[in-house]
């Protein structure tokens, strides 16, 4: 839920996410702005008041995050020959001028065609777009493989630019996945697919839930740990 408050004469926008949590968490994410995670029982005006009281701090947090993102992009430019991770392999980015965005993996090279190959922003957007399509295809394949084994029936599958989550599942059976999973080793993508499918049986992280995951991937803890350790390597 998008909300905004006025503090010190300035408009402060934030995204409110309410759930069955016990406390309030304030977070600043690159390109996603300020997020507030709050218990469902809190009144909206009380959450607004908390944001208003912390407006200066939250604005400072957001500026720091955006500066780190800018510094990281300068340190890791996306130009012809730049390295890019695809399914856990380091590939060389090859840029070509053309009327349409297309991406093609050939050996250890990822050939990206787009109208503006000299624009950093355009190249990043084209990588995100083309790899999102690859991610959707691969994730659908793995869902079709694992769903009968888990005994789960899923609904809509969506690829998103999630900043802090690799996957999510709604009670209606709709599944969301982070497109950057296509950068990780295939076993990591499988782990997240299995994780979300198991949530269709157990909408929690109870011992029973993890037993369901382990039944499909006994070594899941190794890939869960890999994702935690290497999450920052899956950047763009």
Secondary structure, DSSP 8 states (H G I E B T S, - for coil): -EEEEEETTEEEEEEEEEES-SS-EEEEETTTEEEEEEETTS-HHHHHHHHHHTHHHHHHHHHHHHHHHHHHHHHS---TT-EEEETTEEEEEEEEE-SS-EEEEETTEEEEEETTTT-HHHHHHHHHHHHHHHHHHHHHHHHHHHHHHHT-----EEEE--SS-SEEE-TTS-EEEEGGGGGS-HHHHHHHHHHHHHHTT-SS--HHHHHHHHHH-TTHHHHHHHHHHHGGGS--
